[in-house]
Amino acid sequence: MATVISFVNLKGGVGKTALSVNFSAYCGIIGKKTLLIDLDPQTNATFSCIKPELWEEHSNKNGTVADILGVRNHVRAETEETDVNKIIMKEIFKNVDLIPSHLDLFTVDLDIGSRVARERLLKKHLNPVMENYDVIVCDCPPNLTLPTQNALAISTHYVVPVSPDFLSSLGIALLMKRVASFASDLDVNIANAGIVLSRVGRPSTFREQTTQSIRDAFGNDVLTTEIRERSSVAESTALNKSVFDMNNSEAKAEFQNVCQEIMRKAGLI
């Protein structure tokens, strides 16, 4: 079965999507068949990979993760089955497929909150295709609502990207505790594959003290490599490329080292 890694945090703006997208790209580069699932209604991972025009065409014709979670039933015939094979967009990067997101996920908890086994809808629809992939990457929204719960329900591992500022660091222990509790409730095993210090270099009060306090508190869970704030990362997003297709050797090296650390913790290398 595939190794499934969810990138999660309770706070936005911590580099979660950049890590999700570029980790997926790296897995593809080294020959691992990878599926990237965008579960954030902001669709940032989706638009990091494809143009909005292509997303709109695909969404209208084939559907998105919102269809998988049953959010868009109001625009589809009740008897129409959701076909995950149609929803998957092939080869958005080398060896990387994509399940795009949709703005309709903003209301997902209201739309499916009363459904039975609502935390396992993603698992139900992915079962027919999971054996096609070595790695599945879930880019989760900055909360623990139903999209994140659905991601965790299929995950073997999770990664916590965090920027070195006080507010970002506060929620790490709470998040890890909640993930463990959720895993216990669903009787699934989810291992931590790393806390990543990301977007290092942004203006931040007491950055060095915060970084050290995170390393002191979480020890070996914190990856050695840090991801610095670089314009090339934003540029790669705008161009629908990974950082590995850009000309910034320092950015490539940082992301490669982080990806390799995550892969070692997840048993992929």
N, C-alpha and C positions, 0 to 999 in steps of 0.2 A: 504494500500500500504506500501511497505518497506520504512524504513528510509534509505536514501542514503547519505553517508558521504564521501567526497573527501578530501584526504590529499594532500595539495598543498604547493609549495614554488617556488620561482624563482631561488633558489640556491640549488645545490646539497650538499651532505655531512652533512645534518642537522638532520639525524635520521628519515626521513620521512617514509622510507620503514619499518624500525623496528617497528615504531608506527602502521603503517597500518596492518602489519602482526600480531602483538601481540594484537592489538585491535580486529581484526577479531577472533583470537583464544579465547580471553576473552569472546566475545559475544557468541561463540559456547559453552564455558565451562558453562556459566550460562543459557544455554538452548535456545538461540536465533538462529534460522536457518539463516546462514550468507553466503553471496557470496562475495568473494574477487576478484576484477578485477585488473589485472596488466596492466596498460596503459603506462608503461615506457619501451622504447625499450631496456634499459639495462637489463631488465628481472630480476632485483634483488629480487623482491617480489616472482616471480615464483620460482627462485632457492633457496629461503629461505624455500620453502615448499616441493619441489620435486627435485629429482636428474636430472641432465642434460640428462641422457639416457632416462628417462621416458618422459621428455619434448619433446625430439626429436621424439620419437616414436609417442606420442600423436599429436604433431604438424603436422607430415607428414600424419597421418591417419585421424585426426578429425579437425585440424585447431586450430587457436588461435584468440586472439582479433584482430590481423591484418586482418584476414578474415572477421570479423564482420565489420571492418572499410573499407573494400574493397581494401586493400593495396595489397593483394596477388592474384589478379585476373590473373596475368601473369602465375601462376602455377596451376590454376584451370580452368576447362571448363567453358565457359561463361554461359552455361545453368545450371550449378550446383548451387543449392541453398545452402546458408550458414545456417546450422542447429545449433542454439545456444545450444540445448540440447546435441549435440555430442561434442561441444567445451568445455562445462563445465566438469571439473574434480571433481568427487564426493569425499567428506569426506577426504580432505587432512589433516584436523584436525577434531576433534569432532564437528559435526554440521556445518562444514565450507567447502564450495565448492570453486573452483578456475576457473577463466578464465585466462589462461596463456597469457603472452606477446610474442612478437617476434621481432627480430632485424630489420625486414622489416619496423617497425614503424619509423625508423630513417628518411625515405623518405616520410612519410605520407602526409605532406603538399604539396609536389610536386605531389603525386599520386592522391589525391582526392581534391586538392585545388579548382578545377573548378566545383565540383559536387554541385548540388542543395541540400539544407538542409544538408550540410556536417556536421554540428554541432549536428545533431540529428540521425546520423546513429546508434550509440550505443543504444539510446532510442528505435529506431524502432525494433532492433533485440531482445532487452531485454523484450519488452512488454509482450510476451507470458509467461515469467517465473518470472517476478517481484513479482507476488502475492505468489510465493513459498517461499519467504524470508522475514524475519523480518528486517534484516539489510543487506545493500549492501555497501561495502567498496571499494573505488577507490584509488589505489596508482598511482598518476600522475607523469609525468616527471617534471624536474625542469624548467618549462617554461609554457607559456600560448598558446602553439600551439594546433592543432586540437585534439589530444588525451585528453588534459586537458579540452578543450572546450566541448568535448563530455561528459566527466565526469560531468562537472558543469551543463550541460543541463538536467541531470537526478537527480541532487543532491538536497536534502533538506537542507543539512548542509555542511560546510567545516571546516577543521582544519588546522592550520598553525604551523608546527613544525619549530623551529628556534634554532640554537645554539648560545650561548651568545658571539658572536664575532661581531666586528663592521660591517663587510661587510654583514653578515647574517641579521643583524637588519635593515639595510638600506632599504631593499625592502618590509618590512611588510606593511607599509601604502600604497605604490604603489600597491601591490598585492591586498589588501582589496578593494581599490578603483576600480581596474580593474574588480574584481569579481562582485562588485556591478553594475558596468556599463554593464558587459556582461549579468548579470541576468536581468537587465532592458531591454536590447535589445531583449532578448529572451522571456521576459514576464514570468519569473520563479522567485519563492521566494527561496532564499538561505540564511540561517542564519549562522552566525559564531558560531561554537561550541568549540572554544578555540584556543588560541595561546599557544603552548607547548614549554617550555624551555627544550631542549634536548641536549644530548651529553655534559652535563655540566661536567667540569673537564678536558677537553682537553686543551692543552697549548693555551692560548689566551691572547692577549694584552688587558688590561683594562677590563677583564671579569666581575668583580664585578660592575664596573661603567656601563657597557653595560647592564647587567642584570637589574640593578635598573632603567636605563633609559627606558628600554622596559616596565617594570612594571608601571613606572610613566606615560608613553605615552598612554598605552592601558588599564590600570586599570583592571577591572574585566574580560576583555577578556582573560587575561593571567591566565592560570591555576595555582593553588596553588602548586601542586606537580611538581617537576623537575625530569627529567630523567638523571641520571649520566652516564658517559662513563664507561662501565664495559665489561670485557673480556667475561663474560658469555653470553652477547647478541650476540657477534660475534660467540661464540661457538655454540649457539643454531641455528644460521643460517647455520653453516657448517653441523650440524646434522639434518637439516630439522625439527627442533622442535621449539616450542614457548618457551619463557622464563619461562612460567608456568610449563614446563616439566623439567626444570633445577633445580639444587640444591642451587641456590643463593637466599636466602630468601629476601635479601634487594632488588634485582632486581625485584623479583616477587611483592613485596609490592609496589614499585614505579610504575610499570606498571599497577598494579591493581588499585591504587589510581587515576592514570591519566585516565584509561579507565572509571572508575566510574564518574569522573568529566565530561568527554566528554559525557557520556551517560545521565547524568543529564541535561546538556545543550541541548542535542538533544531530551530530553523528553522520553528517553528509560527506565528510572527508576524513 
